[in-house]
Amino acid sequence: MIPASAALALTLAVSACGFHLRSALELPADMGPVRVVSADRYSPLAESLAQALTRAGATPATEDTDDATVLDLLGEQWGDRPIALDELGRAQEYSLRYAVTFEVRKPDGTTPVPRQTIELARDYVSNPVQSIGTEGEREILQGEMRREMVASVLRRLDAVARHTAALPAATPAMPTEGTPTEATPIEGTPIEGTPAPAAPAIPAEGGGDTPR
């Protein structure tokens, strides 16, 4: 089992280098200017998402932009759940949970990314006697989970963009009534503009003498 101090040092190292997507991010081609909004106007997640979208190539919407695509953070929730107790019944290990509900709306009201919730969870050790170190570790985990949440939201946008790009092209329209088409000759029916073959002459009954 990794000591709590070693786990904390490892978390610090990961936090310092930041969280990066494993592959290039693809945004929807018709996304246009993007605005990130949140119920909490001081949300660190909203600020991080706006910066990440700009780095990925999105155009940030300004206050004067009327036709912006909106990434709406409808709710953020944090919670701790005890998962291990000591011999005195005190919690010594917790599961930190982070849930974010969001949707993406285009200027025409459509939602390429409908309302959905992403939930993350990380476990950490809590010292029932000395809580100073525990609070520090929890704050580090919160920062790391926010970065992972940014990556998770961007992956949803990336999935929508790749799915849209993979859709087959529209099939050619069938000719409608009134559209000229190449005529197909029917046996025995002359095509307009083509002279009909002459019919063989039939001798009239009782006609002239037949040569011997």
C-alpha positions as CSV (number, residue, x, y, z in Angstrom):
1,M,0.0,0.0,0.0
2,I,1.4,3.5,-1.0
3,P,1.9,5.7,2.1
4,A,-0.3,8.8,2.2
5,S,2.7,11.1,1.9
6,A,3.9,9.3,-1.3
7,A,0.4,9.5,-2.8
8,L,0.2,13.2,-2.0
9,A,3.6,13.8,-3.7
10,L,2.5,11.9,-6.7
11,T,-0.7,13.9,-6.9
12,L,1.3,17.1,-6.7
13,A,3.5,16.0,-9.6
14,V,0.6,15.1,-11.8
15,S,-1.2,18.4,-10.9
16,A,1.9,20.4,-11.8
17,C,2.2,19.0,-15.3
18,G,-1.5,19.4,-16.0
19,F,-4.0,17.2,-17.8
20,H,-3.8,16.9,-21.6
21,L,-5.9,15.1,-24.1
22,R,-4.3,12.1,-25.6
23,S,-5.1,13.0,-29.2
24,A,-5.9,16.1,-31.2
25,L,-9.3,17.6,-30.4
26,E,-11.8,18.0,-33.2
27,L,-14.5,20.6,-32.8
28,P,-17.8,20.7,-34.8
29,A,-17.2,22.6,-38.1
30,D,-20.3,24.7,-37.7
31,M,-19.8,25.5,-34.0
32,G,-19.0,29.2,-34.6
33,P,-18.2,31.5,-31.7
34,V,-18.5,29.8,-28.3
35,R,-19.6,31.2,-24.9
36,V,-19.3,29.1,-21.7
37,V,-21.9,30.0,-19.1
38,S,-22.5,28.7,-15.6
39,A,-24.9,29.0,-12.7
40,D,-21.9,30.0,-10.7
41,R,-20.4,33.1,-12.3
42,Y,-17.1,32.4,-10.5
43,S,-16.9,28.7,-11.5
44,P,-13.3,27.6,-12.0
45,L,-14.6,24.9,-14.3
46,A,-16.2,27.5,-16.6
47,E,-13.0,29.5,-16.9
48,S,-10.9,26.4,-17.6
49,L,-13.3,25.2,-20.3
50,A,-13.3,28.6,-22.0
51,Q,-9.5,28.5,-22.1
52,A,-9.3,24.9,-23.3
53,L,-11.8,25.6,-26.1
54,T,-9.7,28.6,-27.2
55,R,-6.5,26.5,-27.2
56,A,-8.4,23.9,-29.3
57,G,-9.2,26.5,-32.0
58,A,-12.6,27.7,-31.0
59,T,-13.5,31.4,-31.4
60,P,-14.5,32.9,-28.0
61,A,-17.7,34.8,-28.2
62,T,-17.8,38.4,-27.0
63,E,-20.5,40.4,-25.2
64,D,-21.7,41.7,-28.6
65,T,-21.9,38.2,-30.2
66,D,-25.6,37.4,-30.8
67,D,-25.2,34.1,-32.6
68,A,-22.9,32.2,-30.2
69,T,-23.0,28.5,-29.4
70,V,-23.5,28.2,-25.7
71,L,-21.8,25.6,-23.5
72,D,-24.1,25.8,-20.5
73,L,-22.9,24.3,-17.1
74,L,-26.3,23.7,-15.5
75,G,-24.9,22.4,-12.2
76,E,-21.8,21.3,-10.3
77,Q,-21.9,19.1,-7.2
78,W,-19.2,17.9,-4.9
79,G,-19.7,15.2,-2.3
80,D,-17.7,13.0,0.2
81,R,-18.7,9.5,1.1
82,P,-16.9,7.5,3.8
83,I,-15.8,4.1,2.5
84,A,-13.6,2.9,5.4
85,L,-13.7,3.2,9.2
86,D,-11.1,2.7,11.9
87,E,-11.5,0.5,15.0
88,L,-13.3,3.4,16.7
89,G,-15.8,3.8,13.9
90,R,-14.3,7.0,12.6
91,A,-14.0,7.5,8.9
92,Q,-10.4,7.2,7.6
93,E,-11.0,6.9,3.9
94,Y,-13.4,8.9,1.7
95,S,-14.6,8.8,-1.9
96,L,-14.7,12.3,-3.4
97,R,-17.4,12.7,-6.1
98,Y,-17.8,15.4,-8.6
99,A,-20.8,15.6,-10.9
100,V,-21.4,18.2,-13.7
101,T,-24.6,18.6,-15.7
102,F,-24.2,20.5,-19.0
103,E,-25.5,20.9,-22.5
104,V,-24.5,22.6,-25.8
105,R,-27.0,24.9,-27.6
106,K,-26.6,26.4,-31.0
107,P,-28.1,29.8,-32.0
108,D,-31.0,28.1,-33.7
109,G,-32.0,26.3,-30.5
110,T,-30.8,22.8,-31.4
111,T,-28.7,20.9,-28.9
112,P,-25.9,18.9,-30.7
113,V,-24.8,17.8,-27.2
114,P,-28.1,17.3,-25.2
115,R,-28.3,17.7,-21.4
116,Q,-26.2,15.1,-19.7
117,T,-24.2,14.5,-16.5
118,I,-20.6,13.4,-16.1
119,E,-19.6,12.0,-12.7
120,L,-16.0,11.4,-11.5
121,A,-14.9,9.8,-8.2
122,R,-11.5,9.6,-6.4
123,D,-10.6,8.1,-3.1
124,Y,-8.4,9.7,-0.5
125,V,-7.2,8.9,3.0
126,S,-8.4,11.0,6.0
127,N,-6.6,11.1,9.3
128,P,-9.3,11.3,12.0
129,V,-6.8,12.9,14.5
130,Q,-5.0,15.4,12.3
131,S,-7.2,16.9,9.5
132,I,-4.8,19.5,8.2
133,G,-3.0,17.2,5.7
134,T,-6.4,15.7,4.7
135,E,-7.8,19.1,3.7
136,G,-4.7,19.8,1.6
137,E,-5.0,16.4,-0.2
138,R,-8.7,17.0,-0.9
139,E,-8.0,20.4,-2.5
140,I,-5.3,18.8,-4.7
141,L,-7.8,16.2,-5.8
142,Q,-10.4,18.8,-6.5
143,G,-8.1,20.6,-8.9
144,E,-7.1,17.4,-10.6
145,M,-10.7,16.3,-11.0
146,R,-11.7,19.7,-12.5
147,R,-8.9,19.2,-15.1
148,E,-10.2,15.8,-15.9
149,M,-13.8,17.1,-16.1
150,V,-12.6,19.7,-18.7
151,A,-11.1,16.8,-20.8
152,S,-14.3,14.7,-20.4
153,V,-16.5,17.6,-21.6
154,L,-14.2,18.3,-24.6
155,R,-14.3,14.6,-25.5
156,R,-18.1,14.8,-25.8
157,L,-17.7,17.7,-28.3
158,D,-15.0,15.7,-30.1
159,A,-17.3,12.7,-30.4
160,V,-20.1,14.8,-31.9
161,A,-17.8,16.4,-34.4
162,R,-16.4,13.0,-35.5
163,H,-19.9,11.5,-35.7
164,T,-21.1,14.3,-37.9
165,A,-18.1,14.1,-40.2
166,A,-18.7,10.4,-40.6
167,L,-22.2,10.7,-41.8
168,P,-22.7,9.6,-45.5
169,A,-23.1,12.3,-48.1
170,A,-26.6,13.0,-49.3
171,T,-27.8,10.7,-52.1
172,P,-28.7,12.3,-55.5
173,A,-32.4,13.3,-55.8
174,M,-34.6,11.1,-58.0
175,P,-36.0,12.9,-61.1
176,T,-39.4,14.5,-60.4
177,E,-42.4,14.8,-62.6
178,G,-41.7,17.1,-65.5
179,T,-37.9,16.4,-65.6
180,P,-36.9,15.1,-69.1
181,T,-35.4,11.6,-69.1
182,E,-33.9,9.5,-71.9
183,A,-36.6,7.7,-73.8
184,T,-36.4,3.9,-73.9
185,P,-37.8,2.5,-77.1
186,I,-40.6,-0.1,-76.8
187,E,-40.7,-2.8,-79.5
188,G,-43.1,-1.8,-82.2
189,T,-43.4,1.8,-80.9
190,P,-41.5,4.4,-82.9
191,I,-39.6,7.1,-81.0
192,E,-40.8,10.6,-81.7
193,G,-38.7,12.1,-84.6
194,T,-37.8,8.7,-86.1
195,P,-39.8,7.7,-89.3
196,A,-41.8,4.5,-88.9
197,P,-40.8,1.7,-91.3
198,A,-43.1,1.3,-94.3
199,A,-45.6,-1.5,-94.1
200,P,-45.5,-4.2,-96.8
201,A,-47.9,-3.7,-99.7
202,I,-50.9,-6.1,-99.7
203,P,-52.4,-6.8,-103.1
204,A,-56.0,-5.9,-103.4
205,E,-58.6,-8.7,-103.8
206,G,-59.4,-9.2,-107.4
207,G,-56.5,-7.1,-108.6
208,G,-54.7,-7.5,-112.0
209,D,-53.6,-10.7,-113.5
210,T,-50.9,-12.7,-111.9
211,P,-48.0,-13.3,-114.2
212,R,-47.6,-17.0,-115.2
